[in-house]
């Protein structure tokens, strides 16, 4: 995870770890113009929180995160084929939700008091 960008996260598939980031300027423009599957990012985040998300939501968030962290689009598509499209939806929904939430809240505060 990038120390410079508080919105960056990592995802582990198999024995490989990949950077993901929705805070890249190109990704933010895509989110601003097109949203995620035609919906604002906040609506998709609400869908993750309430269980009303789709397979396409999971895939698109992770795809944008991989590209935003510097993956080539073709390589990101191959990773999705291997680790997302071939798996049950819920296996990657948590990672997609956490990545999308990171766009809003940045780095988690490990020292927060209750």
C-alpha positions as CSV (number, residue, x, y, z in Angstrom):
1,X,0.0,0.0,0.0
2,X,1.3,3.4,-0.9
3,X,2.3,5.5,2.1
4,X,1.9,8.6,0.1
5,X,-1.8,8.0,-0.8
6,X,-4.1,7.3,2.1
7,X,-6.7,5.9,-0.2
8,X,-4.5,3.1,-1.6
9,X,-5.0,-0.4,-0.4
10,X,-3.6,-3.9,-1.2
11,X,-5.5,-7.1,-2.1
12,X,-4.0,-10.6,-1.9
13,X,-5.1,-13.2,-4.4
14,X,-3.3,-16.6,-3.9
15,X,0.2,-15.8,-2.8
16,X,0.4,-12.4,-4.7
17,X,-0.4,-9.0,-3.3
18,X,-1.6,-6.2,-5.6
19,X,-1.9,-2.5,-5.1
20,X,-5.3,-1.0,-5.7
21,X,-6.2,2.7,-5.7
22,X,-9.3,4.6,-6.7
23,X,-7.7,8.0,-5.9
24,X,-5.7,8.2,-9.2
25,X,-6.7,11.3,-11.2
26,X,-7.9,9.3,-14.2
27,X,-10.0,7.0,-12.0
28,X,-11.5,9.9,-10.2
29,X,-12.5,11.5,-13.6
30,X,-14.1,8.2,-14.6
31,X,-16.0,8.1,-11.3
32,X,-17.1,11.7,-11.7
33,X,-18.3,11.3,-15.3
34,X,-19.6,7.7,-15.4
35,X,-19.8,6.5,-11.8
36,X,-19.7,2.8,-11.2
37,X,-22.0,1.0,-13.5
38,X,-23.9,4.3,-14.0
39,X,-24.4,5.0,-10.3
40,X,-22.5,7.4,-8.1
41,X,-19.7,5.8,-6.0
42,X,-21.6,6.7,-2.8
43,X,-24.7,4.7,-4.0
44,X,-22.5,1.7,-4.8
45,X,-20.9,2.0,-1.3
46,X,-24.3,2.0,0.2
47,X,-25.1,-1.1,-1.8
48,X,-22.1,-2.8,-0.3
49,X,-23.1,-1.8,3.2
50,X,-26.7,-3.1,2.8
51,X,-25.9,-6.2,0.7
52,X,-27.5,-4.7,-2.4
53,X,-24.4,-4.9,-4.6
54,X,-24.0,-6.7,-7.9
55,X,-21.3,-8.8,-9.4
56,X,-20.6,-6.0,-11.8
57,X,-20.1,-3.6,-8.9
58,X,-17.4,-5.8,-7.4
59,X,-15.7,-6.3,-10.7
60,X,-15.7,-2.7,-11.7
61,X,-14.5,-1.3,-8.4
62,X,-11.6,-3.8,-8.4
63,X,-10.8,-3.1,-12.1
64,X,-10.7,0.6,-11.5
65,X,-8.6,0.1,-8.4
66,X,-6.0,-2.1,-10.3
67,X,-5.8,0.4,-13.1
68,X,-5.6,3.3,-10.6
69,X,-2.6,1.6,-9.0
70,X,-0.8,1.3,-12.3
71,X,-1.9,-2.0,-13.8
72,X,-2.3,-2.2,-17.5
73,X,-6.0,-2.6,-18.5
74,X,-5.3,-6.0,-20.1
75,X,-3.4,-7.3,-17.1
76,X,-6.2,-6.1,-14.8
77,X,-8.7,-7.9,-16.9
78,X,-6.6,-11.1,-16.7
79,X,-6.4,-10.8,-12.9
80,X,-10.2,-10.3,-12.7
81,X,-10.7,-13.5,-14.9
82,X,-8.4,-15.4,-12.5
83,X,-9.4,-14.1,-9.1
84,X,-12.8,-12.5,-9.4
85,X,-14.9,-13.9,-12.2
86,X,-14.0,-17.5,-11.4
87,X,-15.0,-17.1,-7.7
88,X,-18.2,-16.7,-5.7
89,X,-19.1,-13.0,-5.6
90,X,-18.8,-12.6,-1.8
91,X,-15.2,-13.7,-1.9
92,X,-14.2,-10.3,-3.3
93,X,-17.1,-8.1,-2.2
94,X,-15.4,-7.2,1.1
95,X,-12.2,-6.1,-0.7
96,X,-14.2,-4.0,-3.2
97,X,-16.2,-2.4,-0.4
98,X,-13.1,-1.6,1.6
99,X,-11.4,0.0,-1.4
100,X,-14.4,2.1,-2.2
101,X,-14.7,3.2,1.4
102,X,-11.0,4.1,1.4
103,X,-11.8,6.7,-1.3
104,X,-14.0,8.5,1.2
105,X,-12.2,8.0,4.5
106,X,-8.6,7.4,3.6
107,X,-6.2,5.5,5.8
108,X,-7.8,3.7,8.7
109,X,-6.9,5.1,12.1
110,X,-5.4,2.2,14.0
111,X,-5.2,4.4,17.2
112,X,-8.8,5.6,17.2
113,X,-10.5,5.6,20.6
114,X,-14.1,4.4,21.0
